[in-house]
Amino acid sequence: AIAAVVRDLGGLDLLLFATGMSPLAMLEEASAEEWRHVMDTNVIGASLVTAAALPHLRESQGRAYYLSSYSVRQPLPGLDLPVVHGETIETGRFVPGTVTASPDGRHLYATGLDYRTDTSGLSSSSIAVIDTDHGSVDFVDVDGLPSAISVIPDGQKVYVYVIKNYGPDPSLWQGEVVVLDTTDNHEITRLNLGRAASGSTFSKDGKKLYVTDATDKIHVIDTTT
């Protein structure tokens, strides 16, 4: 199926694995056959589809997403089987919104609502940096409301799009790009966009970052400097 998609459409930019199943059975009542069926579909199936898609996703710098079950976060009676191999990472009073992963998958970078110091969560000026190996979470202040994050293909820099003068009138918003060094997440530089960023993508070699701002301009950022 993956080969047919690439042949007919000319490439693959996104893999969304939404297939999942679980018999309605309590854990102590589940048979070996039921376990095999769950693992074949939810784990082995996802792995085989990903393996087939990976070369094409690397070529297009695409992404793979996997939908899980609500019961992973809130287990329900009779739905024990898929929960056993699921896991979550707790971020405390920081509620992630947009999230992106480092190329090696060892870190996640997330914007979100920060309720640690503000009951509305809207005054957040931090992003969450999540270590996926250990499940630990650190926070980095970026002096502005983070709206999105991009990680350069070589994984050495993170580009955080922030909104300054955030308020009810979007015409007053000012956009900046904060560039962080992923070795210790310190700020390298800060670029003024004028307007808040609305979209972005890297060139194939990662040397250019293209950012839109809901105007007739596309900002071109040299990532090598």
C-alpha positions, 0 to 999 in steps of 0.5 A: 500500500505504501509503495502504491501511494508513493507511485501514484502520488509522487511521494509521502509526506505524512503517515497517520496510523489510526488503526487500533483494537482491543477485545472487551475482556478483563486482563485475567480472562484474556487468552493468548490468541486475544493478546496476539491479535492486539499485538499484531494490530497495535504494535507489530502492524504499526512497526511494519507500516512505519518501516515501509514508510520511513525511507519516503518520510526521510526523503520528504522530511515528513512526519509520522503520527500514531493515534492512541486510545482515550483509555490509555490516560483513563483506563476503563473496565474491559479495555485493559489489553491496549493499556498495558503497552501504552504510556504517558509523560506527565507535564504537571500544570503545563498543558501541551498544545503543539509539539515537535520531536528532535530528529533522534526522538530523544526530546520533545519540544512543546508550546502550551498553556502554563498554569504553574503561575497563572490560573488562565495559562495564557501568560505563558512565556515558556516552552516545555523540553521533554526527555523521552528517555527519562520522562523528565520535563524542563522549561525554557523562558522565551519572553513571549507567547510561544505559538509553534516550534520547529527543529532543524533537521540536524537537530542542533537548533530549535526555532520557537515562534513567539507573539509579543503584545498578545491581546484581543486585537491580532493586528497589534501582535508582533512576531519573533523567532527565538533560536535555541541551541539544543545542547543546553537550550540557551538562546542564540539569537532572536529575529523580528518578523513584524507579524506573528508567524502562521506557518513554516518549513525547512528546505531539504538540506535544512539550510533555509527556513521559510516562515509565513506571517499571514501577509504577502511575504515569506521570510527566508532565514539562513539557518547556517548563521 
